């Protein structure tokens, strides 16, 4: 994988690397590659993906119609001690609405408002 090649060349993966790679995966429409990259980045223990990386991944998954997978990332983000921001919630809500899931949309909206992430 890309992370293994970087390590082999003594290049430490960081948030910039992850963001750049996610944009490339997005451009190619490769949601599986984007998800695998973030998971590899997480499991490497070198650094945790930021809210920005999760937001980028959620956008990629949403564009691919994988809103439930995108929604699961919110829980992962919280478990890593990071706080979702308003943009992340907006992406999740738009994604759920695209899939015509109004109940989940309402739940996300309430959760975002209660958490102080949206107004």
C-alpha positions, 0 to 999 in steps of 0.5 A: 500500500501507499503507507508501506511504500512511504515508510520504506522510503523513510517518509512519515505519513502525516495529515497532509499526506492523508488529505492529498491521497483522499483527494486523489481517491475522490477524483478517481471515485474510489471510495473503497481505496479512500476508506482503506487508506484511512483505516490503514492510517488509523491502525498504523498508530503514527497519527489519528486522522483529523476531523478534516480527513473524516469529513473528506472521507464522509464526502467521498462515501456520500458521493458513492451512496455509502451514507451508512458507512459514512454515518459509522465514521461519526462514531469512530471519530467520537471514539478517537476523542475528536469532535465532529464539526458543523461541516461534518454533520452537514455532510451526513445530513445531506447524504441521508437526505439524498437517500431519502432517510428522513428519520435518520436525518432528524436524528442527525440534526438533533444530535448536531444541535444538542452537541453544539455543532450546528445552530 
